[in-house]
Each structure stands twice: as structure tokens, then as C-alpha cells.
């Protein structure tokens, strides 16, 4: 029997950062307010492989700001591995310390290539602080 690590999401909120959809150009999500969340939030990218030409790529970087409508900057180390036309798509997970970011988070999806198309979505799972 091998070692198994289980994450318990009991009592956690599941938030939609970017609804699953087909994107053919860069996509900046709406702001997600994480000011009431503590500890690590789990960010999940679920993507189909890209279609169009073989050189098409999707790069998603998580960004932060102190205010919802403020200037967003990249969160260090919070970039997903590039997605391309490899069969099977991609399911990736990042853990981001909600206590260490400025409070609001967006995903910035950069799509590059000739007639690119990617179906993807981003979900966030986290726990609010209980007082």
C-alpha cells in the first residue's frame, strides 16, 4: 500500500475564478476577493488541449492587488505550466498563501499562436477565517 495524501476541503468555499469557456485571445478574469480567507487557497486550472496550429500555447499567471479595481502584479511562483496541443489537456494545481497576497486575485491567461483556441476554467478552494 502506497502513501496517500488527502486534502480535506470540509468547510471550504469553492470559488469560480474563470468559468469554463472557449477562449481565442488573452483573458483577464474578474477580481476575486480573498481578504476574508486564511492559509493556503488551492487554485485549479482545468484545460483541454489547444486547437488550431501546433504552435498554440496558453500561459496562466495569477496576479494580486490591494484593491479590486487597482493595479495587478504577478504573484511570484504562481504561474501554471504552459498548456499546448498535447492530447489530454491539463489539470494543474497551485497553492497560494492567502495571508501573503495583497487581498484580491485575478488570473491572466495569455494565448499565443495562429488561430488558437483553448477551453479552460479556473477554480479556487479556500477557507474563510472564523472568529
NORVEN-V298061 format. One record per residue. N is the residue number from 0. RES is the residue in three letters. PHI is phi in whole degrees, -180 to 180 (none if undefined). PSI is psi in whole degrees, 0 to 359 (* if undefined). BURIAL is + if it has 9 or more other ideal C-beta (glycine too) atoms within 8 Angstrom, else -. Layout:
# NORVEN-V298061
N&RES&PHI&PSI&BURIAL  N&RES&PHI&PSI&BURIAL
This chain:
# NORVEN-V298061
0&UNK&none&128&-  1&UNK&-85&171&-  2&UNK&-76&136&-  3&UNK&-126&130&-  4&UNK&-108&129&-  5&UNK&-120&135&-  6&UNK&-94&132&-  7&UNK&-97&119&-  8&UNK&-105&17&-  9&UNK&-60&128&-  10&UNK&80&5&-  11&UNK&-92&156&-  12&UNK&-95&141&-  13&UNK&-108&118&-  14&UNK&-114&145&+  15&UNK&-99&110&+  16&UNK&-79&316&+  17&UNK&-144&116&+  18&UNK&-63&144&-  19&UNK&-62&126&-  20&UNK&-161&173&-  21&UNK&-95&127&-  22&UNK&-122&136&+  23&UNK&-119&2&-  24&UNK&-148&171&-  25&UNK&-51&146&-  26&UNK&-137&116&+  27&UNK&-104&121&-  28&UNK&-75&171&+  29&UNK&-70&161&-  30&UNK&-73&142&+  31&UNK&-115&122&+  32&UNK&-82&111&-  33&UNK&-109&15&+  34&UNK&-64&335&-  35&UNK&-93&0&-  36&UNK&-97&149&+  37&UNK&-128&155&-  38&UNK&70&198&+  39&UNK&-76&138&-  40&UNK&-105&145&+  41&UNK&-100&125&+  42&UNK&-111&125&+  43&UNK&-118&125&+  44&UNK&-103&123&+  45&UNK&-123&121&+  46&UNK&-140&141&+  47&UNK&-80&163&-  48&UNK&-65&154&+  49&UNK&-71&153&+  50&UNK&-121&167&-  51&UNK&110&222&+  52&UNK&-81&161&-  53&UNK&-67&346&-  54&UNK&-95&11&-  55&UNK&-77&139&+  56&UNK&-139&154&+  57&UNK&-125&126&+  58&UNK&-123&128&+  59&UNK&-120&124&+  60&UNK&-119&133&+  61&UNK&-85&141&+  62&UNK&-129&159&+  63&UNK&-133&157&+  64&UNK&-154&156&+  65&UNK&-77&338&-  66&UNK&-133&156&-  67&UNK&-58&316&-  68&UNK&-98&14&-  69&UNK&-81&191&-  70&UNK&-84&129&-  71&UNK&-99&139&+  72&UNK&-127&156&-  73&UNK&-62&140&+  74&UNK&-85&122&+  75&UNK&-56&128&-  76&UNK&78&6&-  77&UNK&-109&52&+  78&UNK&-118&137&+  79&UNK&-79&156&+  80&UNK&-65&140&-  81&UNK&-54&138&-  82&UNK&-104&138&+  83&UNK&-132&213&+  84&UNK&-93&15&+  85&UNK&-62&130&-  86&UNK&-57&141&-  87&UNK&100&347&-  88&UNK&70&209&+  89&UNK&-151&136&+  90&UNK&-127&115&-  91&UNK&-131&152&-  92&UNK&-130&134&-  93&UNK&-119&150&+  94&UNK&-117&127&-  95&UNK&-124&132&+  96&UNK&-76&107&-  97&UNK&-63&333&+  98&UNK&-73&340&-  99&UNK&-98&349&-  100&UNK&-95&170&+  101&UNK&-74&346&-  102&UNK&129&324&+  103&UNK&-121&143&+  104&UNK&-133&143&+  105&UNK&-131&160&+  106&UNK&-108&139&+  107&UNK&-119&104&+  108&UNK&-95&122&+  109&UNK&-108&118&+  110&UNK&-111&127&+  111&UNK&-128&145&-  112&UNK&139&188&+  113&UNK&-102&119&-  114&UNK&48&52&-  115&UNK&-76&152&+  116&UNK&-152&127&+  117&UNK&-132&136&+  118&UNK&-101&117&+  119&UNK&-154&165&+  120&UNK&-152&161&+  121&UNK&-133&129&+  122&UNK&-118&151&+  123&UNK&-127&134&+  124&UNK&-120&127&+  125&UNK&-157&168&+  126&UNK&-114&135&+  127&UNK&-78&151&-  128&UNK&-67&135&-  129&UNK&-106&125&-  130&UNK&-109&*&-
